Amino acid sequence: MSLFANVLGFSLFGLAARLGQLGIQKRNLFDNMTAHAVSMGAWGTFGYLAWQWDQKAGGIIAQKKLELAERRQ
């Protein structure tokens, strides 16, 4: 998954969570747009960190596979 898609997906989830929160409270959904941006930014940051972790884990797994293949020969 690309970095852009990961960050965008998490950001949209953050927006949906914020709108859901306001819907439960029966408040105006478009009252404070700054809070929406903060929520999207926080979730986007989490998406970036998740992407970084996935890339790092993929590299470690590939390295371990090579080590196992070398040991078998």
PyMOL Python script that loads the backbone (N, CA, C, O; Angstrom):
from pymol import cmd

cmd.read_pdbstr("""\
ATOM      1  N   MET A   1       0.851  -1.171   0.000  1.00  0.00           N
ATOM      2  CA  MET A   1       0.000   0.000   0.000  1.00  0.00           C
ATOM      3  C   MET A   1       0.896   1.233   0.000  1.00  0.00           C
ATOM      4  O   MET A   1       1.908   1.275   0.699  1.00  0.00           O
ATOM      5  N   SER A   2       0.520   2.228  -0.783  1.00  0.00           N
ATOM      6  CA  SER A   2       1.357   3.420  -0.880  1.00  0.00           C
ATOM      7  C   SER A   2       1.192   4.312   0.350  1.00  0.00           C
ATOM      8  O   SER A   2       0.213   4.224   1.090  1.00  0.00           O
ATOM      9  N   LEU A   3       2.177   5.159   0.529  1.00  0.00           N
ATOM     10  CA  LEU A   3       2.168   6.079   1.668  1.00  0.00           C
ATOM     11  C   LEU A   3       0.964   7.011   1.597  1.00  0.00           C
ATOM     12  O   LEU A   3       0.281   7.231   2.598  1.00  0.00           O
ATOM     13  N   PHE A   4       0.705   7.559   0.406  1.00  0.00           N
ATOM     14  CA  PHE A   4      -0.405   8.497   0.249  1.00  0.00           C
ATOM     15  C   PHE A   4      -1.739   7.845   0.589  1.00  0.00           C
ATOM     16  O   PHE A   4      -2.556   8.432   1.299  1.00  0.00           O
ATOM     17  N   ALA A   5      -1.959   6.646   0.090  1.00  0.00           N
ATOM     18  CA  ALA A   5      -3.218   5.952   0.352  1.00  0.00           C
ATOM     19  C   ALA A   5      -3.373   5.629   1.830  1.00  0.00           C
ATOM     20  O   ALA A   5      -4.476   5.704   2.370  1.00  0.00           O
ATOM     21  N   ASN A   6      -2.286   5.273   2.481  1.00  0.00           N
ATOM     22  CA  ASN A   6      -2.341   4.932   3.900  1.00  0.00           C
ATOM     23  C   ASN A   6      -2.683   6.160   4.743  1.00  0.00           C
ATOM     24  O   ASN A   6      -3.559   6.102   5.607  1.00  0.00           O
ATOM     25  N   VAL A   7      -1.991   7.265   4.491  1.00  0.00           N
ATOM     26  CA  VAL A   7      -2.239   8.492   5.253  1.00  0.00           C
ATOM     27  C   VAL A   7      -3.642   9.020   4.965  1.00  0.00           C
ATOM     28  O   VAL A   7      -4.349   9.438   5.882  1.00  0.00           O
ATOM     29  N   LEU A   8      -4.047   9.002   3.693  1.00  0.00           N
ATOM     30  CA  LEU A   8      -5.382   9.486   3.339  1.00  0.00           C
ATOM     31  C   LEU A   8      -6.473   8.624   3.970  1.00  0.00           C
ATOM     32  O   LEU A   8      -7.470   9.149   4.466  1.00  0.00           O
ATOM     33  N   GLY A   9      -6.290   7.319   3.954  1.00  0.00           N
ATOM     34  CA  GLY A   9      -7.281   6.425   4.549  1.00  0.00           C
ATOM     35  C   GLY A   9      -7.433   6.639   6.043  1.00  0.00           C
ATOM     36  O   GLY A   9      -8.551   6.687   6.556  1.00  0.00           O
ATOM     37  N   PHE A  10      -6.322   6.768   6.740  1.00  0.00           N
ATOM     38  CA  PHE A  10      -6.387   7.011   8.179  1.00  0.00           C
ATOM     39  C   PHE A  10      -6.982   8.388   8.470  1.00  0.00           C
ATOM     40  O   PHE A  10      -7.717   8.552   9.444  1.00  0.00           O
ATOM     41  N   SER A  11      -6.668   9.384   7.626  1.00  0.00           N
ATOM     42  CA  SER A  11      -7.231  10.724   7.823  1.00  0.00           C
ATOM     43  C   SER A  11      -8.743  10.716   7.642  1.00  0.00           C
ATOM     44  O   SER A  11      -9.469  11.342   8.415  1.00  0.00           O
ATOM     45  N   LEU A  12      -9.209  10.015   6.633  1.00  0.00           N
ATOM     46  CA  LEU A  12     -10.656   9.935   6.420  1.00  0.00           C
ATOM     47  C   LEU A  12     -11.339   9.174   7.551  1.00  0.00           C
ATOM     48  O   LEU A  12     -12.464   9.497   7.932  1.00  0.00           O
ATOM     49  N   PHE A  13     -10.661   8.171   8.084  1.00  0.00           N
ATOM     50  CA  PHE A  13     -11.204   7.484   9.250  1.00  0.00           C
ATOM     51  C   PHE A  13     -11.306   8.439  10.430  1.00  0.00           C
ATOM     52  O   PHE A  13     -12.287   8.406  11.173  1.00  0.00           O
ATOM     53  N   GLY A  14     -10.295   9.295  10.609  1.00  0.00           N
ATOM     54  CA  GLY A  14     -10.325  10.294  11.684  1.00  0.00           C
ATOM     55  C   GLY A  14     -11.476  11.260  11.521  1.00  0.00           C
ATOM     56  O   GLY A  14     -12.129  11.627  12.499  1.00  0.00           O
ATOM     57  N   LEU A  15     -11.732  11.679  10.277  1.00  0.00           N
ATOM     58  CA  LEU A  15     -12.868  12.568  10.025  1.00  0.00           C
ATOM     59  C   LEU A  15     -14.180  11.858  10.328  1.00  0.00           C
ATOM     60  O   LEU A  15     -15.077  12.437  10.941  1.00  0.00           O
ATOM     61  N   ALA A  16     -14.292  10.610   9.901  1.00  0.00           N
ATOM     62  CA  ALA A  16     -15.517   9.851  10.170  1.00  0.00           C
ATOM     63  C   ALA A  16     -15.721   9.640  11.667  1.00  0.00           C
ATOM     64  O   ALA A  16     -16.847   9.704  12.159  1.00  0.00           O
ATOM     65  N   ALA A  17     -14.634   9.389  12.387  1.00  0.00           N
ATOM     66  CA  ALA A  17     -14.742   9.216  13.838  1.00  0.00           C
ATOM     67  C   ALA A  17     -15.204  10.505  14.502  1.00  0.00           C
ATOM     68  O   ALA A  17     -16.030  10.481  15.414  1.00  0.00           O
ATOM     69  N   ARG A  18     -14.671  11.628  14.042  1.00  0.00           N
ATOM     70  CA  ARG A  18     -15.062  12.932  14.604  1.00  0.00           C
ATOM     71  C   ARG A  18     -16.536  13.233  14.305  1.00  0.00           C
ATOM     72  O   ARG A  18     -17.268  13.691  15.181  1.00  0.00           O
ATOM     73  N   LEU A  19     -16.962  12.976  13.075  1.00  0.00           N
ATOM     74  CA  LEU A  19     -18.363  13.218  12.729  1.00  0.00           C
ATOM     75  C   LEU A  19     -19.283  12.267  13.489  1.00  0.00           C
ATOM     76  O   LEU A  19     -20.376  12.657  13.899  1.00  0.00           O
ATOM     77  N   GLY A  20     -18.848  11.029  13.678  1.00  0.00           N
ATOM     78  CA  GLY A  20     -19.632  10.088  14.473  1.00  0.00           C
ATOM     79  C   GLY A  20     -19.747  10.528  15.914  1.00  0.00           C
ATOM     80  O   GLY A  20     -20.806  10.402  16.529  1.00  0.00           O
ATOM     81  N   GLN A  21     -18.656  11.046  16.454  1.00  0.00           N
ATOM     82  CA  GLN A  21     -18.659  11.544  17.832  1.00  0.00           C
ATOM     83  C   GLN A  21     -19.654  12.694  17.983  1.00  0.00           C
ATOM     84  O   GLN A  21     -20.429  12.731  18.939  1.00  0.00           O
ATOM     85  N   LEU A  22     -19.627  13.625  17.041  1.00  0.00           N
ATOM     86  CA  LEU A  22     -20.552  14.756  17.118  1.00  0.00           C
ATOM     87  C   LEU A  22     -21.994  14.311  16.879  1.00  0.00           C
ATOM     88  O   LEU A  22     -22.926  14.878  17.451  1.00  0.00           O
ATOM     89  N   GLY A  23     -22.174  13.297  16.036  1.00  0.00           N
ATOM     90  CA  GLY A  23     -23.516  12.781  15.797  1.00  0.00           C
ATOM     91  C   GLY A  23     -24.108  12.135  17.037  1.00  0.00           C
ATOM     92  O   GLY A  23     -25.298  12.287  17.313  1.00  0.00           O
ATOM     93  N   ILE A  24     -23.284  11.415  17.783  1.00  0.00           N
ATOM     94  CA  ILE A  24     -23.752  10.800  19.026  1.00  0.00           C
ATOM     95  C   ILE A  24     -24.155  11.873  20.029  1.00  0.00           C
ATOM     96  O   ILE A  24     -25.141  11.726  20.751  1.00  0.00           O
ATOM     97  N   GLN A  25     -23.379  12.951  20.064  1.00  0.00           N
ATOM     98  CA  GLN A  25     -23.670  14.049  20.988  1.00  0.00           C
ATOM     99  C   GLN A  25     -24.790  14.961  20.477  1.00  0.00           C
ATOM    100  O   GLN A  25     -25.229  15.866  21.185  1.00  0.00           O
ATOM    101  N   LYS A  26     -25.246  14.717  19.250  1.00  0.00           N
ATOM    102  CA  LYS A  26     -26.292  15.515  18.589  1.00  0.00           C
ATOM    103  C   LYS A  26     -25.910  16.990  18.525  1.00  0.00           C
ATOM    104  O   LYS A  26     -26.715  17.879  18.799  1.00  0.00           O
ATOM    105  N   ARG A  27     -24.645  17.218  18.151  1.00  0.00           N
ATOM    106  CA  ARG A  27     -24.142  18.571  17.960  1.00  0.00           C
ATOM    107  C   ARG A  27     -24.023  18.848  16.472  1.00  0.00           C
ATOM    108  O   ARG A  27     -24.053  17.926  15.657  1.00  0.00           O
ATOM    109  N   ASN A  28     -23.888  20.119  16.118  1.00  0.00           N
ATOM    110  CA  ASN A  28     -23.731  20.512  14.728  1.00  0.00           C
ATOM    111  C   ASN A  28     -22.428  19.926  14.180  1.00  0.00           C
ATOM    112  O   ASN A  28     -21.368  20.094  14.783  1.00  0.00           O
ATOM    113  N   LEU A  29     -22.509  19.238  13.038  1.00  0.00           N
ATOM    114  CA  LEU A  29     -21.343  18.556  12.498  1.00  0.00           C
ATOM    115  C   LEU A  29     -20.292  19.515  11.952  1.00  0.00           C
ATOM    116  O   LEU A  29     -19.108  19.181  11.924  1.00  0.00           O
ATOM    117  N   PHE A  30     -20.706  20.696  11.521  1.00  0.00           N
ATOM    118  CA  PHE A  30     -19.779  21.631  10.899  1.00  0.00           C
ATOM    119  C   PHE A  30     -19.571  22.875  11.746  1.00  0.00           C
ATOM    120  O   PHE A  30     -19.329  23.958  11.214  1.00  0.00           O
ATOM    121  N   ASP A  31     -19.665  22.726  13.058  1.00  0.00           N
ATOM    122  CA  ASP A  31     -19.537  23.864  13.966  1.00  0.00           C
ATOM    123  C   ASP A  31     -18.081  24.294  14.129  1.00  0.00           C
ATOM    124  O   ASP A  31     -17.784  25.484  14.022  1.00  0.00           O
ATOM    125  N   ASN A  32     -17.183  23.374  14.382  1.00  0.00           N
ATOM    126  CA  ASN A  32     -15.785  23.688  14.656  1.00  0.00           C
ATOM    127  C   ASN A  32     -14.907  22.896  13.685  1.00  0.00           C
ATOM    128  O   ASN A  32     -14.533  21.756  13.959  1.00  0.00           O
ATOM    129  N   MET A  33     -14.587  23.513  12.554  1.00  0.00           N
ATOM    130  CA  MET A  33     -13.827  22.819  11.515  1.00  0.00           C
ATOM    131  C   MET A  33     -12.368  22.583  11.918  1.00  0.00           C
ATOM    132  O   MET A  33     -11.722  21.675  11.394  1.00  0.00           O
ATOM    133  N   THR A  34     -11.852  23.385  12.834  1.00  0.00           N
ATOM    134  CA  THR A  34     -10.473  23.206  13.280  1.00  0.00           C
ATOM    135  C   THR A  34     -10.298  21.853  13.973  1.00  0.00           C
ATOM    136  O   THR A  34      -9.277  21.189  13.794  1.00  0.00           O
ATOM    137  N   ALA A  35     -11.276  21.455  14.748  1.00  0.00           N
ATOM    138  CA  ALA A  35     -11.198  20.157  15.428  1.00  0.00           C
ATOM    139  C   ALA A  35     -11.206  19.014  14.412  1.00  0.00           C
ATOM    140  O   ALA A  35     -10.562  17.989  14.632  1.00  0.00           O
ATOM    141  N   HIS A  36     -11.931  19.183  13.303  1.00  0.00           N
ATOM    142  CA  HIS A  36     -11.915  18.161  12.251  1.00  0.00           C
ATOM    143  C   HIS A  36     -10.508  18.036  11.667  1.00  0.00           C
ATOM    144  O   HIS A  36     -10.011  16.931  11.451  1.00  0.00           O
ATOM    145  N   ALA A  37      -9.872  19.186  11.415  1.00  0.00           N
ATOM    146  CA  ALA A  37      -8.519  19.173  10.847  1.00  0.00           C
ATOM    147  C   ALA A  37      -7.518  18.544  11.823  1.00  0.00           C
ATOM    148  O   ALA A  37      -6.627  17.800  11.410  1.00  0.00           O
ATOM    149  N   VAL A  38      -7.667  18.842  13.101  1.00  0.00           N
ATOM    150  CA  VAL A  38      -6.769  18.256  14.105  1.00  0.00           C
ATOM    151  C   VAL A  38      -6.959  16.743  14.168  1.00  0.00           C
ATOM    152  O   VAL A  38      -5.985  15.993  14.247  1.00  0.00           O
ATOM    153  N   SER A  39      -8.196  16.304  14.133  1.00  0.00           N
ATOM    154  CA  SER A  39      -8.476  14.865  14.167  1.00  0.00           C
ATOM    155  C   SER A  39      -7.904  14.174  12.933  1.00  0.00           C
ATOM    156  O   SER A  39      -7.290  13.112  13.038  1.00  0.00           O
ATOM    157  N   MET A  40      -8.105  14.778  11.766  1.00  0.00           N
ATOM    158  CA  MET A  40      -7.566  14.194  10.539  1.00  0.00           C
ATOM    159  C   MET A  40      -6.035  14.173  10.564  1.00  0.00           C
ATOM    160  O   MET A  40      -5.416  13.212  10.108  1.00  0.00           O
ATOM    161  N   GLY A  41      -5.434  15.230  11.096  1.00  0.00           N
ATOM    162  CA  GLY A  41      -3.975  15.273  11.188  1.00  0.00           C
ATOM    163  C   GLY A  41      -3.421  14.223  12.132  1.00  0.00           C
ATOM    164  O   GLY A  41      -2.413  13.580  11.841  1.00  0.00           O
ATOM    165  N   ALA A  42      -4.086  14.053  13.263  1.00  0.00           N
ATOM    166  CA  ALA A  42      -3.625  13.054  14.234  1.00  0.00           C
ATOM    167  C   ALA A  42      -3.743  11.646  13.656  1.00  0.00           C
ATOM    168  O   ALA A  42      -2.814  10.847  13.779  1.00  0.00           O
ATOM    169  N   TRP A  43      -4.864  11.339  13.036  1.00  0.00           N
ATOM    170  CA  TRP A  43      -5.039  10.016  12.454  1.00  0.00           C
ATOM    171  C   TRP A  43      -4.137   9.826  11.240  1.00  0.00           C
ATOM    172  O   TRP A  43      -3.660   8.718  10.995  1.00  0.00           O
ATOM    173  N   GLY A  44      -3.895  10.897  10.472  1.00  0.00           N
ATOM    174  CA  GLY A  44      -2.956  10.813   9.354  1.00  0.00           C
ATOM    175  C   GLY A  44      -1.549  10.512   9.827  1.00  0.00           C
ATOM    176  O   GLY A  44      -0.827   9.745   9.190  1.00  0.00           O
ATOM    177  N   THR A  45      -1.155  11.112  10.942  1.00  0.00           N
ATOM    178  CA  THR A  45       0.153  10.826  11.533  1.00  0.00           C
ATOM    179  C   THR A  45       0.241   9.363  11.952  1.00  0.00           C
ATOM    180  O   THR A  45       1.262   8.709  11.739  1.00  0.00           O
ATOM    181  N   PHE A  46      -0.824   8.860  12.545  1.00  0.00           N
ATOM    182  CA  PHE A  46      -0.857   7.444  12.916  1.00  0.00           C
ATOM    183  C   PHE A  46      -0.747   6.559  11.671  1.00  0.00           C
ATOM    184  O   PHE A  46      -0.084   5.523  11.698  1.00  0.00           O
ATOM    185  N   GLY A  47      -1.401   6.973  10.580  1.00  0.00           N
ATOM    186  CA  GLY A  47      -1.294   6.228   9.326  1.00  0.00           C
ATOM    187  C   GLY A  47       0.120   6.218   8.783  1.00  0.00           C
ATOM    188  O   GLY A  47       0.579   5.204   8.256  1.00  0.00           O
ATOM    189  N   TYR A  48       0.820   7.349   8.908  1.00  0.00           N
ATOM    190  CA  TYR A  48       2.216   7.418   8.475  1.00  0.00           C
ATOM    191  C   TYR A  48       3.090   6.485   9.314  1.00  0.00           C
ATOM    192  O   TYR A  48       3.942   5.773   8.782  1.00  0.00           O
ATOM    193  N   LEU A  49       2.871   6.496  10.616  1.00  0.00           N
ATOM    194  CA  LEU A  49       3.648   5.617  11.496  1.00  0.00           C
ATOM    195  C   LEU A  49       3.355   4.146  11.211  1.00  0.00           C
ATOM    196  O   LEU A  49       4.256   3.308  11.270  1.00  0.00           O
ATOM    197  N   ALA A  50       2.097   3.832  10.902  1.00  0.00           N
ATOM    198  CA  ALA A  50       1.743   2.452  10.556  1.00  0.00           C
ATOM    199  C   ALA A  50       2.427   2.041   9.253  1.00  0.00           C
ATOM    200  O   ALA A  50       2.887   0.906   9.122  1.00  0.00           O
ATOM    201  N   TRP A  51       2.494   2.968   8.281  1.00  0.00           N
ATOM    202  CA  TRP A  51       3.172   2.679   7.020  1.00  0.00           C
ATOM    203  C   TRP A  51       4.657   2.440   7.251  1.00  0.00           C
ATOM    204  O   TRP A  51       5.231   1.509   6.686  1.00  0.00           O
ATOM    205  N   GLN A  52       5.286   3.275   8.081  1.00  0.00           N
ATOM    206  CA  GLN A  52       6.706   3.098   8.402  1.00  0.00           C
ATOM    207  C   GLN A  52       6.954   1.742   9.061  1.00  0.00           C
ATOM    208  O   GLN A  52       7.904   1.040   8.715  1.00  0.00           O
ATOM    209  N   TRP A  53       6.105   1.385   9.997  1.00  0.00           N
ATOM    210  CA  TRP A  53       6.250   0.112  10.692  1.00  0.00           C
ATOM    211  C   TRP A  53       6.113  -1.053   9.708  1.00  0.00           C
ATOM    212  O   TRP A  53       6.855  -2.030   9.795  1.00  0.00           O
ATOM    213  N   ASP A  54       5.165  -0.949   8.777  1.00  0.00           N
ATOM    214  CA  ASP A  54       4.952  -1.995   7.789  1.00  0.00           C
ATOM    215  C   ASP A  54       6.174  -2.146   6.881  1.00  0.00           C
ATOM    216  O   ASP A  54       6.580  -3.264   6.567  1.00  0.00           O
ATOM    217  N   GLN A  55       6.753  -1.031   6.464  1.00  0.00           N
ATOM    218  CA  GLN A  55       7.944  -1.076   5.622  1.00  0.00           C
ATOM    219  C   GLN A  55       9.122  -1.710   6.367  1.00  0.00           C
ATOM    220  O   GLN A  55       9.846  -2.541   5.818  1.00  0.00           O
ATOM    221  N   LYS A  56       9.296  -1.308   7.606  1.00  0.00           N
ATOM    222  CA  LYS A  56      10.404  -1.843   8.407  1.00  0.00           C
ATOM    223  C   LYS A  56      10.217  -3.344   8.651  1.00  0.00           C
ATOM    224  O   LYS A  56      11.167  -4.118   8.537  1.00  0.00           O
ATOM    225  N   ALA A  57       8.998  -3.746   8.984  1.00  0.00           N
ATOM    226  CA  ALA A  57       8.718  -5.164   9.228  1.00  0.00           C
ATOM    227  C   ALA A  57       8.925  -5.979   7.953  1.00  0.00           C
ATOM    228  O   ALA A  57       9.444  -7.094   8.008  1.00  0.00           O
ATOM    229  N   GLY A  58       8.520  -5.428   6.803  1.00  0.00           N
ATOM    230  CA  GLY A  58       8.731  -6.129   5.537  1.00  0.00           C
ATOM    231  C   GLY A  58      10.203  -6.335   5.238  1.00  0.00           C
ATOM    232  O   GLY A  58      10.602  -7.390   4.744  1.00  0.00           O
ATOM    233  N   GLY A  59      11.013  -5.327   5.537  1.00  0.00           N
ATOM    234  CA  GLY A  59      12.455  -5.458   5.341  1.00  0.00           C
ATOM    235  C   GLY A  59      13.068  -6.502   6.250  1.00  0.00           C
ATOM    236  O   GLY A  59      13.921  -7.278   5.821  1.00  0.00           O
ATOM    237  N   ILE A  60      12.647  -6.527   7.487  1.00  0.00           N
ATOM    238  CA  ILE A  60      13.163  -7.516   8.444  1.00  0.00           C
ATOM    239  C   ILE A  60      12.770  -8.926   8.019  1.00  0.00           C
ATOM    240  O   ILE A  60      13.581  -9.848   8.096  1.00  0.00           O
ATOM    241  N   ILE A  61      11.533  -9.094   7.574  1.00  0.00           N
ATOM    242  CA  ILE A  61      11.072 -10.417   7.136  1.00  0.00           C
ATOM    243  C   ILE A  61      11.850 -10.876   5.909  1.00  0.00           C
ATOM    244  O   ILE A  61      12.235 -12.042   5.822  1.00  0.00           O
ATOM    245  N   ALA A  62      12.088  -9.967   4.952  1.00  0.00           N
ATOM    246  CA  ALA A  62      12.863 -10.331   3.762  1.00  0.00           C
ATOM    247  C   ALA A  62      14.287 -10.729   4.143  1.00  0.00           C
ATOM    248  O   ALA A  62      14.838 -11.678   3.586  1.00  0.00           O
ATOM    249  N   GLN A  63      14.875 -10.016   5.075  1.00  0.00           N
ATOM    250  CA  GLN A  63      16.228 -10.338   5.531  1.00  0.00           C
ATOM    251  C   GLN A  63      16.260 -11.709   6.209  1.00  0.00           C
ATOM    252  O   GLN A  63      17.184 -12.491   5.984  1.00  0.00           O
ATOM    253  N   LYS A  64      15.272 -11.996   7.023  1.00  0.00           N
ATOM    254  CA  LYS A  64      15.219 -13.298   7.705  1.00  0.00           C
ATOM    255  C   LYS A  64      15.026 -14.436   6.705  1.00  0.00           C
ATOM    256  O   LYS A  64      15.586 -15.518   6.881  1.00  0.00           O
ATOM    257  N   LYS A  65      14.231 -14.194   5.651  1.00  0.00           N
ATOM    258  CA  LYS A  65      14.045 -15.223   4.625  1.00  0.00           C
ATOM    259  C   LYS A  65      15.355 -15.534   3.919  1.00  0.00           C
ATOM    260  O   LYS A  65      15.664 -16.693   3.644  1.00  0.00           O
ATOM    261  N   LEU A  66      16.126 -14.481   3.625  1.00  0.00           N
ATOM    262  CA  LEU A  66      17.428 -14.700   2.994  1.00  0.00           C
ATOM    263  C   LEU A  66      18.363 -15.481   3.912  1.00  0.00           C
ATOM    264  O   LEU A  66      19.070 -16.382   3.460  1.00  0.00           O
ATOM    265  N   GLU A  67      18.368 -15.143   5.184  1.00  0.00           N
ATOM    266  CA  GLU A  67      19.213 -15.862   6.141  1.00  0.00           C
ATOM    267  C   GLU A  67      18.814 -17.333   6.234  1.00  0.00           C
ATOM    268  O   GLU A  67      19.674 -18.211   6.296  1.00  0.00           O
ATOM    269  N   LEU A  68      17.511 -17.595   6.244  1.00  0.00           N
ATOM    270  CA  LEU A  68      17.051 -18.988   6.295  1.00  0.00           C
ATOM    271  C   LEU A  68      17.423 -19.742   5.028  1.00  0.00           C
ATOM    272  O   LEU A  68      17.807 -20.909   5.091  1.00  0.00           O
ATOM    273  N   ALA A  69      17.312 -19.084   3.875  1.00  0.00           N
ATOM    274  CA  ALA A  69      17.670 -19.733   2.612  1.00  0.00           C
ATOM    275  C   ALA A  69      19.160 -20.052   2.570  1.00  0.00           C
ATOM    276  O   ALA A  69      19.552 -21.098   2.052  1.00  0.00           O
ATOM    277  N   GLU A  70      19.997 -19.163   3.109  1.00  0.00           N
ATOM    278  CA  GLU A  70      21.437 -19.413   3.136  1.00  0.00           C
ATOM    279  C   GLU A  70      21.777 -20.574   4.071  1.00  0.00           C
ATOM    280  O   GLU A  70      22.676 -21.360   3.771  1.00  0.00           O
ATOM    281  N   ARG A  71      21.090 -20.691   5.171  1.00  0.00           N
ATOM    282  CA  ARG A  71      21.355 -21.776   6.124  1.00  0.00           C
ATOM    283  C   ARG A  71      20.951 -23.135   5.560  1.00  0.00           C
ATOM    284  O   ARG A  71      21.565 -24.150   5.887  1.00  0.00           O
ATOM    285  N   ARG A  72      19.934 -23.158   4.726  1.00  0.00           N
ATOM    286  CA  ARG A  72      19.452 -24.425   4.171  1.00  0.00           C
ATOM    287  C   ARG A  72      20.392 -24.975   3.113  1.00  0.00           C
ATOM    288  O   ARG A  72      20.393 -26.179   2.859  1.00  0.00           O
ATOM    289  N   GLN A  73      21.181 -24.128   2.499  1.00  0.00           N
ATOM    290  CA  GLN A  73      22.059 -24.601   1.420  1.00  0.00           C
ATOM    291  C   GLN A  73      23.361 -25.121   1.911  1.00  0.00           C
ATOM    292  O   GLN A  73      24.194 -25.550   1.114  1.00  0.00           O
TER     293      GLN A  73
END
""", "prot")
cmd.dss("prot")
cmd.show_as("cartoon", "prot")
cmd.util.cbc("prot")
cmd.orient("prot")
